[in-house]
Each structure stands twice: as C-alpha cells, then as structure tokens.
Amino acid sequence: MKNNMEDFFKEKRQEFDFSEPNVGHFERFRAKLEGNSSEKKERKGPSWYVLAVAASLLLFFGYWMGNSNVPQGIELADVSPQMEETQNFYLATIQNEMAEIKTKRTNFNQRIIDDAFEQLEILEADYRKLTFELKESNADKRVIYAMITNFQNRLYVLQNLMEQLEELEQMAPIENKV
C-alpha cells in the first residue's frame, strides 16, 4: 500500500505543483512566525505567576485546615472577667518591656538579650501547656495560680534583663557609647 501511494504522488507531481506562492509570501510567513514566538514568551510569564499564587494559596489552606483540628487549651481570660483583666495587664506589660529592650539591642549586649528571650520562649511553652491543663481541670485554682506565676516569671526575666542592660551601658567603654 505504501508503494501504491508513493507511486501515485510521483505520477501526479506535475498536477500538484501548478502555482507559485504570491510575491512576498515567505517574508510575511517569517514575520508571522517571529510575531508568534514573541507573543508566546509574553504569555508564559503570567502563567508562572498564577501557578505560584495558586500553590501558595493551596499550601496556606492546607496548613490552616491541618491546624484547625489541633486541640486548644483555654486562656486565663476565658475563666472570668477578672482573669481577663489580669491576663491583659501582664501581656501589655510584657510587650512594653520587650519593645523597650529591643530598642537597646547592640552588638555588645545581643547575646544577653538572646539568652533572655530563649528563657521567655521556654516560659511561653510552659504557659501553653498550662492552658491545656486549665481546660482539663475545669479551671482549677492551682492551675490559674501557676499561669499567673508564669506571667510574673516572664516579667521578672525582663526586668532582670533591663537591669543587666543598664549595668552594661554604664560599664561599656566610651567607644561603644558613640
């Protein structure tokens, strides 16, 4: 069958090649090819951007859905309005102290500040555990006192750090103050 087709086209070749393309055909064809190649390059840009955004959204929702099933403890503020006031007071004071400490950070005292912040992270992890204990114990007063003590310990660490920073500022060589 293949031979039959080849023979047919060989015999009829003259009948197929009866006209020439119009003048300038090859130039127009080349221009169209070049035009299409630049358009394709432009189209590829946004598709990567769209894919990146879609992947980011997918990861975000996956993370959100995965964490929505994580059991949560209850905060001190959930126990009573007085406990909410207490928690808000301690959190505001801790945040103010941390902001003030961050303004005093230098290369000279960075290690001391980092060590104190590591201690704070440990205390915060302990507090998160206490929120679960508070939930399980149905607001046992011992757990509430432990949570308040945790806040007090965090403040103590920050106040101690502020005292150390003030001492370092006084002991620092004159070159470091400039």
N, CA, C and O of each residue as an XYZ file, in Angstrom:
712
protein
N       0.819     -1.184      0.000
C       0.000      0.000      0.000
C       0.864      1.249      0.000
O       0.557      2.231     -0.676
N       1.963      1.200      0.777
C       2.861      2.335      0.823
C       3.424      2.629     -0.567
O       3.500      3.784     -0.986
N       3.805      1.600     -1.252
C       4.340      1.785     -2.606
C       3.294      2.368     -3.545
O       3.618      3.193     -4.399
N       2.060      1.951     -3.396
C       0.987      2.479     -4.253
C       0.838      3.987     -4.062
O       0.680      4.717     -5.040
N       0.885      4.460     -2.823
C       0.749      5.885     -2.549
C       1.937      6.657     -3.103
O       1.769      7.711     -3.717
N       3.133      6.132     -2.884
C       4.321      6.812     -3.390
C       4.288      6.893     -4.922
O       4.598      7.928     -5.513
N       3.917      5.815     -5.523
C       3.821      5.810     -6.984
C       2.772      6.811     -7.463
O       2.995      7.514     -8.448
N       1.653      6.880     -6.790
C       0.600      7.807     -7.173
C       1.101      9.258     -7.135
O       0.872     10.019     -8.075
N       1.791      9.640     -6.039
C       2.273     11.013     -5.914
C       3.387     11.313     -6.916
O       3.479     12.430     -7.426
N       4.225     10.332     -7.197
C       5.266     10.543     -8.199
C       4.659     10.790     -9.576
O       5.122     11.656    -10.318
N       3.642     10.042     -9.908
C       2.992     10.196    -11.207
C       2.233     11.525    -11.305
O       2.233     12.143    -12.369
N       1.604     11.969    -10.251
C       0.753     13.156    -10.272
C       1.467     14.419     -9.791
O       0.811     15.444     -9.607
N       2.773     14.385     -9.583
C       3.537     15.510     -9.039
C       3.326     16.773     -9.866
O       3.145     17.857     -9.310
N       3.345     16.645    -11.132
C       3.171     17.804    -12.006
C       1.800     18.457    -11.803
O       1.677     19.677    -11.910
N       0.795     17.676    -11.518
C      -0.540     18.221    -11.317
C      -0.650     18.988     -9.996
O      -1.426     19.938     -9.895
N       0.121     18.580     -8.985
C       0.083     19.249     -7.682
C       0.871     20.553     -7.708
O       0.457     21.518     -7.065
N       1.984     20.621     -8.421
C       2.840     21.800     -8.457
C       2.441     22.703     -9.616
O       3.221     22.868    -10.554
N       1.277     23.277     -9.579
C       0.840     24.081    -10.703
C       0.897     25.592    -10.446
O       0.829     26.361    -11.406
N       1.023     26.063     -9.161
C       1.062     27.503     -8.946
C       2.170     27.872     -7.964
O       2.584     27.068     -7.128
N       2.624     29.081     -8.091
C       3.667     29.624     -7.219
C       3.009     30.469     -6.129
O       1.924     31.010     -6.342
N       3.653     30.588     -4.960
C       3.084     31.471     -3.935
C       3.153     32.931     -4.388
O       3.941     33.285     -5.264
N       2.321     33.764     -3.779
C       2.290     35.188     -4.125
C       3.620     35.851     -3.771
O       4.397     35.316     -2.979
N       3.870     36.988     -4.348
C       5.100     37.733     -4.097
C       5.117     38.172     -2.630
O       4.120     38.699     -2.135
N       6.235     37.963     -1.931
C       6.391     38.345     -0.524
C       5.829     37.335      0.451
O       5.765     37.598      1.652
N       5.421     36.178     -0.054
C       4.825     35.162      0.809
C       5.799     34.724      1.909
O       5.418     34.641      3.076
N       7.031     34.449      1.543
C       7.996     33.937      2.514
C       8.311     34.983      3.577
O       8.503     34.629      4.740
N       8.369     36.267      3.209
C       8.638     37.335      4.177
C       7.474     37.476      5.167
O       7.693     37.620      6.370
N       6.248     37.435      4.660
C       5.079     37.524      5.536
C       5.023     36.322      6.481
O       4.703     36.465      7.661
N       5.331     35.159      5.958
C       5.336     33.941      6.765
C       6.365     34.051      7.891
O       6.067     33.721      9.039
N       7.570     34.512      7.567
C       8.639     34.683      8.559
C       8.216     35.708      9.611
O       8.450     35.495     10.801
N       7.590     36.826      9.190
C       7.137     37.854     10.130
C       6.092     37.289     11.089
O       6.114     37.587     12.283
N       5.186     36.482     10.570
C       4.173     35.868     11.424
C       4.813     34.910     12.433
O       4.417     34.868     13.597
N       5.795     34.152     11.979
C       6.479     33.234     12.891
C       7.173     33.997     14.006
O       7.076     33.610     15.171
N       7.866     35.068     13.673
C       8.553     35.859     14.689
C       7.560     36.527     15.628
O       7.817     36.617     16.829
N       6.453     36.988     15.116
C       5.414     37.607     15.933
C       4.821     36.618     16.908
O       4.590     36.966     18.066
N       4.571     35.415     16.483
C       4.006     34.389     17.358
C       4.984     33.976     18.432
O       4.576     33.693     19.559
N       6.263     33.934     18.112
C       7.228     33.499     19.117
C       7.339     34.530     20.226
O       7.510     34.149     21.384
N       7.248     35.846     19.916
C       7.308     36.846     20.982
C       6.035     36.828     21.819
O       6.095     37.034     23.031
N       4.890     36.587     21.199
C       3.643     36.507     21.947
C       3.669     35.326     22.908
O       3.182     35.438     24.033
N       4.218     34.216     22.491
C       4.272     33.047     23.355
C       5.148     33.310     24.562
O       4.836     32.850     25.661
N       6.242     34.043     24.382
C       7.116     34.353     25.510
C       6.384     35.221     26.522
O       6.536     35.023     27.727
N       5.597     36.174     26.056
C       4.853     37.029     26.959
C       3.784     36.250     27.704
O       3.513     36.541     28.869
N       3.187     35.293     27.077
C       2.119     34.521     27.713
C       2.654     33.604     28.796
O       1.919     33.273     29.726
N       3.895     33.186     28.711
C       4.434     32.259     29.700
C       4.649     32.933     31.049
O       4.573     32.265     32.080
N       4.916     34.244     31.073
C       5.176     34.958     32.313
C       4.033     34.868     33.310
O       4.227     34.390     34.428
N       2.855     35.316     32.928
C       1.751     35.284     33.885
C       1.357     33.875     34.316
O       0.884     33.692     35.438
N       1.537     32.893     33.468
C       1.131     31.554     33.867
C       1.965     31.052     35.050
O       1.446     30.353     35.920
N       3.243     31.403     35.084
C       4.063     31.007     36.239
C       3.620     31.763     37.481
O       3.578     31.204     38.577
N       3.294     33.018     37.305
C       2.830     33.817     38.429
C       1.530     33.244     38.992
O       1.368     33.119     40.205
N       0.624     32.903     38.106
C      -0.655     32.342     38.536
C      -0.433     31.013     39.247
O      -1.063     30.740     40.269
N       0.454     30.195     38.715
C       0.747     28.913     39.360
C       1.361     29.115     40.736
O       1.034     28.387     41.673
N       2.245     30.094     40.867
C       2.870     30.354     42.163
C       1.842     30.814     43.186
O       1.867     30.374     44.335
N       0.947     31.689     42.781
C      -0.103     32.164     43.687
C      -1.026     31.006     44.071
O      -1.402     30.863     45.234
N      -1.380     30.195     43.099
C      -2.264     29.060     43.378
C      -1.594     28.080     44.345
O      -2.235     27.568     45.262
N      -0.310     27.827     44.134
C       0.403     26.919     45.032
C       0.479     27.499     46.441
O       0.325     26.775     47.424
N       0.717     28.803     46.536
C       0.765     29.445     47.857
C      -0.573     29.338     48.577
O      -0.630     29.019     49.765
N      -1.640     29.608     47.846
C      -2.968     29.503     48.452
C      -3.269     28.075     48.886
O      -3.844     27.846     49.950
N      -2.878     27.131     48.059
C      -3.103     25.733     48.399
C      -2.350     25.346     49.668
O      -2.894     24.667     50.539
N      -1.098     25.780     49.766
C      -0.319     25.494     50.975
C      -0.925     26.164     52.201
O      -1.002     25.562     53.272
N      -1.354     27.415     52.039
C      -1.957     28.129     53.163
C      -3.207     27.415     53.666
O      -3.352     27.180     54.865
N      -4.108     27.072     52.747
C      -5.339     26.411     53.167
C      -5.060     25.011     53.728
O      -5.741     24.561     54.649
N      -4.077     24.340     53.179
C      -3.700     23.045     53.728
C      -3.182     23.167     55.153
O      -3.526     22.366     56.023
N      -2.360     24.167     55.379
C      -1.839     24.404     56.731
C      -2.969     24.788     57.674
O      -3.040     24.304     58.804
N      -3.865     25.673     57.196
C      -4.966     26.124     58.020
C      -5.893     24.971     58.380
O      -6.314     24.846     59.530
N      -6.210     24.135     57.408
C      -7.101     23.007     57.664
C      -6.429     21.991     58.582
O      -7.084     21.380     59.426
N      -5.132     21.815     58.417
C      -4.413     20.872     59.266
C      -4.357     21.328     60.705
O      -4.407     20.509     61.622
N      -4.252     22.636     60.914
C      -4.152     23.156     62.279
C      -5.507     23.433     62.913
O      -5.587     23.642     64.124
N      -6.559     23.439     62.129
C      -7.867     23.712     62.717
C      -8.345     22.556     63.579
O      -9.215     22.740     64.430
N      -7.794     21.380     63.374
C      -8.200     20.215     64.157
C      -7.331     20.020     65.396
O      -7.558     19.089     66.168
N      -6.344     20.881     65.591
C      -5.454     20.748     66.739
C      -6.223     21.154     67.993
O      -6.838     22.219     68.022
N      -6.195     20.319     69.025
C      -6.910     20.674     70.244
C      -6.285     21.915     70.884
O      -5.066     22.086     70.868
N      -7.118     22.762     71.436
C      -6.648     24.002     72.024
C      -7.037     24.041     73.486
O      -8.082     23.537     73.896
N      -6.154     24.662     74.260
C      -6.461     24.875     75.660
C      -7.286     26.131     75.807
O      -7.681     26.751     74.820
N      -7.542     26.500     77.048
C      -8.268     27.748     77.273
C      -7.330     28.725     77.965
O      -6.472     28.346     78.762
N      -7.521     29.970     77.636
C      -6.685     31.035     78.183
C      -7.208     31.435     79.552
O      -8.323     31.096     79.948
N      -6.376     32.155     80.244
C      -6.757     32.689     81.543
C      -7.955     33.630     81.397
O      -8.816     33.694     82.273
N      -7.997     34.353     80.285
C      -9.086     35.305     80.043
C     -10.438     34.612     79.885
O     -11.478     35.249     80.053
N     -10.437     33.335     79.568
C     -11.688     32.603     79.380
C     -12.334     32.187     80.698
O     -13.481     31.739     80.711
N     -11.604     32.331     81.808
C     -12.125     31.870     83.097
C     -13.128     32.861     83.668
O     -14.226     32.479     84.073
N     -12.747     34.143     83.701
C     -13.636     35.165     84.257
C     -13.185     36.539     83.764
O     -12.076     36.678     83.248
N     -14.029     37.545     83.919
C     -13.624     38.901     83.505
C     -12.409     39.423     84.299
O     -11.578     40.152     83.757
N     -12.317     39.048     85.571
C     -11.176     39.481     86.382
C      -9.880     38.845     85.865
O      -8.832     39.489     85.821
N      -9.972     37.585     85.480
C      -8.788     36.905     84.951
C      -8.406     37.488     83.580
O      -7.230     37.530     83.218
N      -9.413     37.935     82.830
C      -9.125     38.579     81.547
C      -8.352     39.880     81.773
O      -7.402     40.180     81.050
N      -8.770     40.647     82.783
C      -8.047     41.877     83.128
C      -6.611     41.561     83.524
O      -5.673     42.243     83.111
N      -6.457     40.523     84.327
C      -5.127     40.135     84.781
C      -4.254     39.738     83.597
O      -3.110     40.180     83.489
N      -4.786     38.916     82.720
C      -4.015     38.478     81.555
C      -3.654     39.667     80.669
O      -2.515     39.780     80.216
N      -4.612     40.549     80.421
C      -4.343     41.711     79.582
C      -3.277     42.611     80.191
O      -2.422     43.135     79.478
N      -3.326     42.791     81.517
C      -2.316     43.606     82.192
C      -0.918     43.019     82.001
O       0.016     43.721     81.614
N      -0.792     41.734     82.276
C       0.531     41.110     82.156
C       1.027     41.110     80.710
O       2.195     41.400     80.453
N       0.146     40.788     79.776
C       0.572     40.759     78.375
C       1.003     42.140     77.891
O       1.997     42.258     77.175
N       0.274     43.182     78.270
C       0.633     44.540     77.863
C       1.970     44.945     78.480
O       2.812     45.541     77.808
N       2.161     44.624     79.750
C       3.417     44.968     80.423
C       4.586     44.227     79.797
O       5.652     44.807     79.588
N       4.393     42.954     79.500
C       5.459     42.154     78.876
C       5.798     42.709     77.502
O       6.973     42.826     77.152
N       4.785     43.050     76.725
C       5.037     43.597     75.387
C       5.769     44.934     75.463
O       6.663     45.188     74.656
N       5.410     45.787     76.409
C       6.098     47.074     76.567
C       7.561     46.871     76.940
O       8.447     47.527     76.394
N       7.804     45.959     77.873
C       9.182     45.677     78.292
C      10.006     45.135     77.117
O      11.154     45.534     76.923
N       9.415     44.229     76.342
C      10.139     43.654     75.207
C      10.439     44.719     74.156
O      11.517     44.715     73.562
N       9.500     45.625     73.923
C       9.732     46.689     72.948
C      10.866     47.597     73.408
O      11.705     48.005     72.604
N      10.892     47.908     74.686
C      11.962     48.759     75.215
C      13.316     48.060     75.130
O      14.332     48.685     74.828
N      13.317     46.778     75.396
C      14.573     46.013     75.326
C      15.083     45.958     73.890
O      16.284     46.079     73.648
N      14.180     45.778     72.950
C      14.598     45.708     71.544
C      15.246     47.008     71.088
O      16.115     46.987     70.217
N      14.843     48.128     71.657
C      15.463     49.400     71.274
C      16.873     49.521     71.826
O      17.675     50.295     71.305
N      17.183     48.776     72.862
C      18.509     48.847     73.476
C      19.479     47.807     72.932
O      20.618     47.724     73.392
N      19.045     47.017     71.965
C      19.888     45.946     71.426
C      21.085     46.534     70.668
O      20.929     47.397     69.804
N      22.281     46.047     71.012
C      23.511     46.399     70.304
C      24.308     45.118     70.100
O      23.939     44.058     70.604
N      25.391     45.224     69.365
C      26.262     44.059     69.200
C      26.880     43.658     70.532
O      27.177     42.485     70.761
N      27.071     44.630     71.398
C      27.722     44.396     72.690
C      26.831     43.580     73.635
O      27.337     42.770     74.411
N      25.495     43.788     73.574
C      24.594     43.106     74.513
C      23.672     42.092     73.845
O      22.758     41.573     74.487
N      23.893     41.811     72.600
C      22.984     40.942     71.839
C      22.875     39.547     72.447
O      21.787     38.974     72.493
N      23.986     39.003     72.910
C      23.959     37.636     73.443
C      23.115     37.545     74.721
O      22.388     36.573     74.924
N      23.216     38.547     75.562
C      22.435     38.548     76.799
C      20.946     38.633     76.479
O      20.131     37.941     77.090
N      20.600     39.483     75.520
C      19.193     39.629     75.139
C      18.673     38.332     74.525
O      17.560     37.903     74.828
N      19.464     37.715     73.674
C      19.040     36.450     73.054
C      18.826     35.366     74.105
O      17.871     34.594     74.016
N      19.712     35.303     75.102
C      19.548     34.312     76.174
C      18.259     34.547     76.958
O      17.548     33.602     77.301
N      17.971     35.805     77.234
C      16.740     36.121     77.973
C      15.515     35.768     77.144
O      14.538     35.244     77.678
N      15.554     36.046     75.858
C      14.415     35.719     75.007
C      14.226     34.203     74.882
O      13.101     33.732     74.719
N      15.309     33.447     74.957
C      15.178     31.983     74.977
C      14.463     31.532     76.247
O      13.634     30.622     76.211
N      14.789     32.171     77.367
C      14.092     31.857     78.619
C      12.606     32.188     78.508
O      11.756     31.448     79.003
N      12.305     33.302     77.857
C      10.900     33.679     77.657
C      10.166     32.656     76.794
O       9.002     32.347     77.048
N      10.841     32.134     75.781
C      10.211     31.121     74.932
C       9.901     29.858     75.732
O       8.863     29.229     75.529
N      10.795     29.494     76.633
C      10.550     28.330     77.488
C       9.335     28.582     78.374
O       8.482     27.709     78.533
N       9.261     29.785     78.952
C       8.116     30.125     79.795
C       6.818     30.165     78.988
O       5.768     29.766     79.490
N       6.879     30.634     77.760
C       5.680     30.654     76.914
C       5.229     29.237     76.572
O       4.031     28.959     76.525
N       6.185     28.345     76.335
C       5.829     26.946     76.068
C       5.177     26.319     77.299
O       4.220     25.553     77.184
N       5.703     26.653     78.474
C       5.086     26.159     79.709
C       3.665     26.706     79.865
O       2.761     26.004     80.318
N       3.489     27.971     79.482
C       2.154     28.580     79.576
C       1.173     27.856     78.656
O       0.028     27.612     79.039
N       1.615     27.513     77.445
C       0.735     26.785     76.517
C       0.318     25.441     77.116
O      -0.822     25.010     76.945
N       1.237     24.784     77.813
C       0.885     23.525     78.479
C      -0.143     23.771     79.582
O      -1.066     22.983     79.784
N       0.043     24.877     80.281
C      -0.903     25.195     81.354
C      -2.307     25.469     80.806
O      -3.296     25.194     81.487
N      -2.407     26.006     79.586
C      -3.740     26.243     79.020
C      -4.482     24.919     78.802
O      -5.701     24.849     78.959
N      -3.737     23.878     78.440
C      -4.370     22.561     78.289
C      -4.766     21.994     79.652
O      -5.834     21.401     79.805
N      -3.881     22.190     80.644
C      -4.202     21.709     81.989
C      -5.419     22.439     82.552
O      -6.244     21.848     83.248
N      -5.521     23.744     82.238
C      -6.666     24.513     82.716
C      -7.961     23.979     82.111
O      -8.987     23.903     82.787
N      -7.904     23.617     80.858
C      -9.088     23.073     80.188
C      -9.481     21.723     80.792
O     -10.661     21.453     81.020
N      -8.490     20.892     81.045
C      -8.770     19.551     81.580
C      -9.225     19.600     83.032
O     -10.017     18.765     83.470
N      -8.716     20.593     83.785
C      -9.020     20.629     85.220
C     -10.271     21.436     85.545
O     -10.616     21.605     86.714
N     -10.948     21.932     84.517
C     -12.155     22.756     84.739
C     -11.854     23.969     85.615
O     -12.523     24.213     86.619
N     -10.841     24.715     85.216
C     -10.450     25.977     85.872
C     -10.053     25.779     87.335
O     -10.518     26.490     88.226
N      -9.198     24.812     87.554
C      -8.659     24.577     88.900
C      -7.817     25.788     89.318
O      -7.022     26.303     88.532
N      -8.002     26.233     90.566
C      -7.311     27.423     91.049
C      -5.796     27.247     91.062
O      -5.061     28.213     90.859
N      -5.331     26.052     91.293
C      -3.875     25.818     91.290
C      -3.281     26.085     89.905
O      -2.184     26.631     89.790
N      -4.003     25.701     88.870
C      -3.529     25.944     87.506
C      -3.584     27.442     87.200
O      -2.689     27.981     86.549
N      -4.632     28.105     87.668
C      -4.740     29.558     87.466
C      -3.575     30.267     88.144
O      -2.970     31.165     87.558
N      -3.256     29.874     89.366
C      -2.123     30.486     90.069
C      -0.804     30.196     89.347
O       0.090     31.041     89.305
N      -0.699     29.008     88.788
C       0.521     28.667     88.036
C       0.636     29.538     86.783
O       1.737     29.934     86.400
N      -0.495     29.833     86.151
C      -0.465     30.682     84.962
C      -0.070     32.113     85.328
O       0.715     32.745     84.621
N      -0.612     32.615     86.426
C      -0.253     33.965     86.879
C       1.216     34.008     87.271
O       1.912     34.981     86.978
N       1.684     32.971     87.923
C       3.102     32.897     88.289
C       3.977     32.862     87.045
O       5.071     33.426     87.044
N       3.514     32.210     85.991
C       4.258     32.176     84.740
C       4.403     33.590     84.181
O       5.485     33.982     83.743
N       3.306     34.354     84.197
C       3.388     35.752     83.749
C       4.372     36.543     84.612
O       5.168     37.327     84.096
N       4.312     36.333     85.926
C       5.224     37.041     86.837
C       6.676     36.665     86.566
O       7.562     37.517     86.628
N       6.920     35.396     86.268
C       8.285     34.955     85.956
C       8.789     35.594     84.667
O       9.959     35.963     84.567
N       7.913     35.722     83.696
C       8.314     36.387     82.444
C       8.686     37.843     82.707
O       9.679     38.345     82.180
N       7.881     38.516     83.526
C       8.199     39.900     83.860
C       9.511     39.994     84.641
O      10.305     40.910     84.428
N       9.725     39.053     85.535
C      10.967     39.044     86.302
C      12.180     38.891     85.373
O      13.189     39.575     85.548
N      12.077     38.005     84.400
C      13.181     37.815     83.448
C      13.444     39.114     82.684
O      14.596     39.502     82.490
N      12.381     39.779     82.256
C      12.542     41.024     81.508
C      13.098     42.152     82.375
O      13.951     42.919     81.929
N      12.620     42.249     83.602
C      13.127     43.288     84.493
C      14.590     43.037     84.841
O      15.386     43.974     84.904
N      14.939     41.786     85.065
C      16.334     41.433     85.340
C      17.211     41.769     84.133
O      18.328     42.263     84.287
N      16.706     41.504     82.955
C      17.437     41.824     81.734
C      17.643     43.330     81.608
O      18.734     43.777     81.251
N      16.606     44.117     81.897
C      16.732     45.576     81.833
C      17.810     46.069     82.798
O      18.593     46.955     82.453
N      17.854     45.503     84.001
C      18.891     45.890     84.973
C      20.280     45.545     84.444
O      21.206     46.347     84.567
N      20.429     44.369     83.860
C      21.725     43.976     83.297
C      22.122     44.892     82.142
O      23.294     45.244     82.005
N      21.169     45.272     81.324
C      21.474     46.158     80.201
C      21.912     47.533     80.691
O      22.824     48.136     80.126
N      21.258     48.028     81.748
C      21.650     49.325     82.305
C      23.055     49.254     82.892
O      23.842     50.188     82.736
N      23.376     48.141     83.573
C      24.722     47.969     84.115
C      25.757     47.905     82.995
O      26.834     48.491     83.107
N      25.433     47.201     81.926
C      26.348     47.108     80.788
C      26.573     48.469     80.134
O      27.683     48.786     79.707
N      25.509     49.272     80.061
C      25.654     50.609     79.474
C      26.610     51.461     80.304
O      27.387     52.245     79.758
N      26.547     51.304     81.618
C      27.440     52.081     82.492
C      28.859     51.582     82.416
O      29.802     52.366     82.517
N      29.026     50.263     82.236
C      30.374     49.673     82.183
C      30.970     49.714     80.783
O      32.177     49.528     80.627
N      30.172     49.949     79.784
C      30.657     49.897     78.395
C      31.712     50.957     78.184
O      31.617     52.056     78.731
N      32.727     50.628     77.386
C      33.748     51.629     77.074
C      33.146     52.816     76.334
O      32.082     52.708     75.724
N      33.811     53.903     76.391
C      33.327     55.137     75.754
C      33.133     54.942     74.256
O      32.231     55.541     73.670
N      33.966     54.111     73.626
C      33.846     53.882     72.174
C      32.493     53.284     71.813
O      31.936     53.623     70.769
N      31.950     52.401     72.652
C      30.685     51.748     72.339
C      29.504     52.691     72.500
O      28.454     52.466     71.897
N      29.651     53.753     73.308
C      28.552     54.681     73.514
C      28.388     55.630     72.344
O      27.300     56.173     72.152
N      29.405     55.843     71.574
C      29.347     56.795     70.463
C      28.738     56.207     69.250
O      28.618     56.884     68.229
